[in-house]
């Protein structure tokens, strides 16, 4: 997958959609779960979700930077 090719942008878009989808699903179920769990557990779940989304965003940013700086690879290190 060449940097900034159509395939590259497809992969970037897929990861962005996955991150947004994860956040939306968690936000959908969190009020339902909140009635059954203590507040500290809900806060821990929110922190874990933000950490996962932040990691996805950081990987995407470094993939873009590796393409810009011609380090090669880009998002190739992701499993398919």
PAVEXVEX-525196 format. One record per residue (C-alpha): residue number from 1; x, z, y. Coordinates in Angstrom, 2 decimals. Example, Ala and Ser with C-alpha at 12.3 -4.5 7.8 and 13.67 -1.06 7.14 Angstrom:
<rs>
R,1,12.30,7.80,-4.50
R,2,13.67,7.14,-1.06
</rs>
This chain:
<rs>
R,1,0.00,0.00,0.00
R,2,1.66,-1.18,3.19
R,3,1.48,0.93,6.30
R,4,-1.48,0.15,8.54
R,5,-2.88,-2.40,6.12
R,6,-6.57,-2.59,5.32
R,7,-5.98,-0.59,2.14
R,8,-4.16,2.09,4.14
R,9,-7.04,2.46,6.61
R,10,-9.52,2.54,3.73
R,11,-7.65,5.50,2.24
R,12,-7.51,7.27,5.61
R,13,-11.25,6.80,6.11
R,14,-12.00,8.08,2.62
R,15,-10.04,11.29,3.24
R,16,-11.73,11.82,6.59
R,17,-15.16,11.37,5.00
R,18,-14.23,13.80,2.21
R,19,-13.15,16.43,4.76
R,20,-16.35,16.03,6.78
R,21,-18.45,16.05,3.62
R,22,-16.87,19.26,2.38
R,23,-17.49,20.95,5.71
R,24,-21.11,19.76,5.81
R,25,-21.85,20.93,2.28
R,26,-20.36,24.35,2.96
R,27,-22.33,24.66,6.20
R,28,-25.49,23.70,4.32
R,29,-25.11,26.36,1.63
R,30,-23.52,29.11,3.70
R,31,-26.77,30.49,5.19
R,32,-28.32,30.58,1.70
R,33,-25.29,32.36,0.26
R,34,-24.99,34.69,3.28
R,35,-28.13,36.57,2.31
R,36,-26.66,37.46,-1.06
R,37,-23.03,38.23,-0.24
R,38,-21.35,40.70,2.10
R,39,-20.19,39.41,5.48
R,40,-16.50,39.69,4.59
R,41,-16.94,37.30,1.66
R,42,-18.66,34.75,3.91
R,43,-15.80,34.97,6.41
R,44,-13.27,34.47,3.61
R,45,-15.16,31.38,2.42
R,46,-15.15,29.96,5.96
R,47,-11.42,30.57,6.32
R,48,-10.67,28.90,2.97
R,49,-12.77,25.87,3.91
R,50,-10.98,25.54,7.27
R,51,-7.62,25.81,5.50
R,52,-8.54,23.03,3.07
R,53,-9.76,20.78,5.88
R,54,-6.66,21.54,7.97
R,55,-4.42,20.61,5.03
R,56,-6.26,17.31,4.58
R,57,-5.88,16.54,8.29
R,58,-2.18,17.47,8.29
R,59,-1.52,15.20,5.31
R,60,-3.31,12.33,7.05
R,61,-1.35,12.89,10.27
R,62,1.99,12.98,8.45
R,63,1.01,9.87,6.49
R,64,0.37,8.08,9.77
R,65,3.62,9.38,11.25
R,66,5.60,8.21,8.22
R,67,4.19,4.74,8.74
R,68,4.98,4.78,12.46
R,69,8.53,5.96,11.88
R,70,9.03,3.51,8.98
R,71,9.75,6.28,6.53
R,72,7.61,4.34,4.10
R,73,5.02,5.53,1.69
R,74,2.40,6.64,4.14
R,75,-0.44,8.05,2.09
R,76,1.00,6.73,-1.18
R,77,1.80,10.20,-2.49
R,78,-1.90,10.96,-2.92
R,79,-3.17,10.86,-6.50
R,80,-5.71,8.19,-7.25
</rs>
